[in-house]
Amino acid sequence: MDYLLPNGDPLELPDGATGADAAAAIGPGLARAALAVKVDGVTYDLARPLPTHGERRLEVLTERSGEQALELIRHDAAHVFAEAMLELYPGVKIAIGPPIESGFYYDLDLPAGVSINEDDFPAIEARMREHIEADEPFLREDVPVAVALDRYRGEGQPYKVELIEDLVSNAPAEAPVETVSLYTNGSFVDLCRGPHAPSTRRIKAFKLQSVAGAYWRGDSKNKMLTRVYGTAFFSDKDLEQHLERLELARRNDHRKLGRELGLFMFSDLSPGSPFWQPHGMAVWNALAELWREQNGARGYREVKTPILYDVELWKRSGHWDKYQENMYFTEVEERPMGLKPMNCPAHIQLYSAARRSYRDLPVRYSEQGLVHRHEPSGTLHGLLRVRHITQDDAHIFCTEDQVEDEVLGCLEFGAFIYELFGFEARLELSTRPEQRVGTDAMWDHAEAALVRALERRGLAYEVNAGDGAFYGPKIDLHMTDSIGRSWQLGTVQLDYAMPERFGITYTGEDNAEHRPVMVHRALFGSFERFIGILTEHFGGEFPVWMAPVQAIVLPISDRHNAYGESVRARLAAAGVRCELDARGESAGRKIRDAERRRIPFMLVVGDREQESGQVGVREHRAGDTGAVSIEAFLQHIGELISTLALTTPAA
């Protein structure tokens, strides 16, 4: 049987060959390093026979295989954790333990009167280490459903029984579940689909991290279980770096910084909806000014549309069928109405309010569009997941011939925006989802148009199959922050469906009616989420042009307050966001407080400065830079603001 290696070379293997056989056939070094094998995108244990169908593209996974390899050993670590818990806490009932981004978790039902916290982690980790050092192999066995049920009923493991019963009852009639797979390491046997690395010793470094509560299967009607989170890596160095990043992320948590810097707050009276405080609005307005200026320079015209509409609009747009569970509804004078979750149908109303000619196209609308989406309360997370969302939204109505240029214009706009903050965009093409509107032919056409645009400019991209919007494929823009986390921010979506559903047209050069193409575009994603990400990326140390307070005047004593106020007034008149600290505190205390507030410039004024008409400049983190005239300081800070200068994120 022939297989195709990543470099294009063929690999011939006998029928029934395993992943381990494949690695050995390539070379002894690879055989020793192999963790698992991937065939046509599906990962298999080394001991399993290789599939004989499909294209048979084969890749051997090793420690160098990045996240794919880490996912394997994190899954291994979850099993070792459950093994240790069963030994240390007799009577514990185990539920599920999957690998997740950056680690793993396991849900447990602890015996009555028993609880665990982080103080218990050293003992649990010590027991886990014993099993890792024992180099226990992970052995897979496919057993009849009845045998697995008898086993877990006999062991008093009701959650495993329920999982097996659901597998059987939810299976389609044409493909009934007759066997389930069990994985054994040491004396521990778990219900698991796999895959796993060859043995526990492949886990080189691990750590338990936190304890939380989690309803069984995420349903609040079910019992609350104990969820323990952990992580695993291939080296102590990688683990240490990961923990350092987590600590930095905790220090830079935008919710914490939002409170400390007076940016925003939340209230249970309006869950998932931030209340913006004056300093937060300064950040917001700086971003909005950038947004407005750059949109205008690129031919967008700013609009503003209502948030409440007759449900007939949402039925026509497709949101009623595809997005209803995420929307909020009310009734006005016995008329059912819905809050908009997206701005696109509103912009279609603006487009269709006048007759359009091909000479008018493209029409580009931009809006700070307020939308509302129902996010479950358990998913709300500061500014990063809210229900009250202000999108930096835009919609372009264009001809078919203009599509590629407009898509590329959006991508270039996004690259410009991200570069201002030191981000490099990574592009991802998301294709048709299962739940969608429009015909397959329409989706073929739309996806091909996005691919042509990307390839015309030679832009590298990845494909995220099935993750498109319900009305069209999209190109998402991802970036990595100063802590190494990846975020999806902007999106450019191509839509042939909504213009068709609303019947919008333009008059072509042939005097016939034609259907425009619609491009949906947001680059921040939302103002809320983008500000949350920036707050963490910069650790609250925003670039000067965004800083809530750009400079603060610090009189050394009360007799310098009047001069300090004159300095503040002069800076404010020049457009600098400036404050005066006239408290009767020492200069040292005022400086420390200004440092904690991450204010870029501290202007110290005493007798010498008052007499010379100067200010003593102190930069956040950098310290004293010397005395200069007010004019010289204004020129310096003015240049930083006008050029949108980037400051280095907090280390």
Buried (B, 14 or more C-beta within 10 A) or exposed (E): EEBBBEEEEEBEBEEEBBBBBBBBBBEEEBBEBBBBBBBBEEBBBBBBEBBEEEEBEBBBBBBEBEEBBBBBBBBBBBBBBBBBBBBBBEEBBBBBBBBBEBBBBBBBBBEEEEEBEEEBBEEBBEBBBBBBEBEBBBBBEEBEBEEBBEBBEEBEBBBBBBBBEEBEEEEEEEEEBEEBBBBBBBEBBBBBEBBBBBBBBBBBBBBBBEBEEBBBBEEEEEEEBBBBBBBBBBEEEBBEEBBEBBEBBEBBBBBBBBBEBBBBEBEEEEEBBBEBBEBBBBBBBBBBEBBBEBBEEBEBEEBEBEBEBEBEBBBBBBBBEBBBEBBBEEEEEEEEBBBBBBBBBBBBBBBBEEEBEBEBBBBBBBBBBBBBBBBEEEEBBBBBBBBBBBBBBBBBBBBEEBBBEBBBBBBEBBBEBBEBBBBEBBBBBBBBBEEBBBEEEBBEBBBEBBBEBBEEEEBEBEEBEEBBBBBBBBBBBBBBBBBEBEBBBBBBBBBBBBBBBBEBBBBEEEEEEBBBBBBBBBBBBBBBBBBBBBBBBBBBBBBBBBBBBBBBBBBBEEEBBEBBBBBBEBBBEBEBBBBBBBEEEEBEEBBEBBBEBBBBBBBBBBEEBBEEEBBBBBBBEEEEEEBBEBEEBBEBBBEBBEEBEBBEBBE
